[in-house]
């Protein structure tokens, strides 16, 4: 799997991720469309919604952002201003949010 890193920064107080317009267009993800949001370990996957799945679904806002579902925030222990990196996975047509480990960073 080849990933292209887009950015590294901190999530805002309320966990929202902004996706670049150009890359959304490449993946066929448009404003107002639904996306599937899944997770595994410390990674969150965002991809075009499939109507047959029962994954968490969110709409892409006018600012090309999505809110991370509360269930995922709880499960992954995401706190306000949690550091993350955003990647694009062109092979699988999705964005990947990789959460950085904040334990033991004192």
C-alpha positions in Angstrom: 0.0 0.0 0.0 1.4 3.4 -1.0 0.3 6.3 1.1 0.9 10.0 0.4 1.2 12.2 3.4 -0.9 15.3 3.2 -0.3 17.0 6.6 0.4 16.5 10.3 -1.3 18.7 12.9 -3.6 18.6 15.9 -7.3 18.0 15.7 -9.5 20.9 16.8 -11.3 20.8 20.2 -14.2 19.1 18.5 -12.7 16.3 16.3 -13.2 17.5 12.7 -10.9 16.7 9.8 -10.6 18.9 6.7 -9.8 17.2 3.4 -8.2 19.0 0.5 -10.7 19.8 -2.3 -8.4 18.6 -5.1 -7.9 15.2 -3.4 -11.6 14.8 -2.6 -12.3 15.3 -6.3 -9.6 12.7 -7.2 -11.4 10.2 -4.9 -14.9 11.2 -6.2 -15.9 12.5 -2.8 -18.1 15.6 -3.2 -19.6 18.1 -0.8 -23.0 16.8 0.5 -22.1 13.2 -0.2 -21.9 10.5 2.5 -18.7 8.8 3.4 -18.0 5.6 5.4 -15.9 6.0 8.5 -14.2 2.9 9.9 -11.2 2.4 12.2 -8.6 -0.1 13.1 -5.9 0.4 15.8 -5.0 4.1 15.7 -6.2 4.7 12.1 -9.4 6.1 10.8 -10.5 5.4 7.2 -12.7 7.7 5.2 -14.0 6.5 1.9 -17.0 6.9 -0.4 -20.1 5.4 1.2 -21.4 2.0 0.2 -25.1 1.6 0.8 -24.7 -2.1 1.8 -22.4 -1.4 4.8 -23.4 -0.7 8.3 -20.3 1.5 8.9 -20.5 4.9 10.5 -21.7 7.4 7.9 -21.1 11.2 7.7 -21.8 13.9 5.2 -19.0 15.9 3.7 -19.6 19.6 4.7 -19.3 22.6 2.5 -15.7 23.1 3.9 -14.8 19.5 2.8 -14.7 18.4 6.4 -16.2 15.5 8.3 -16.9 15.1 12.0 -15.4 12.0 13.6 -18.2 10.0 15.2 -18.4 10.0 19.0 -18.2 6.2 19.1 -14.8 6.3 17.3 -13.6 9.2 19.5 -14.4 7.1 22.6 -13.0 3.8 21.3 -9.7 5.4 20.2 -9.4 7.7 23.2 -9.2 10.8 21.1 -8.8 14.0 23.2 -9.1 17.6 22.1 -6.0 18.7 20.1 -4.9 15.1 19.6 -2.0 15.0 17.0 -2.7 13.2 13.8 -1.4 12.8 10.2 -3.7 12.7 7.2 -2.8 10.4 4.3 -4.3 9.6 0.9 -4.4 6.0 -0.1 -5.0 6.1 -3.9 -4.9 2.4 -4.3 -8.0 2.0 -2.1 -9.6 5.4 -2.9 -9.6 6.6 0.7 -8.2 9.0 3.3 -6.4 7.7 6.3 -6.1 9.5 9.6 -3.3 8.2 11.6 -3.5 9.2 15.3 -0.2 9.8 17.0 0.5 8.0 20.3 0.1 10.6 23.1 0.9 8.2 26.0 4.2 8.6 27.7 4.9 11.9 26.0 5.6 13.7 29.3 
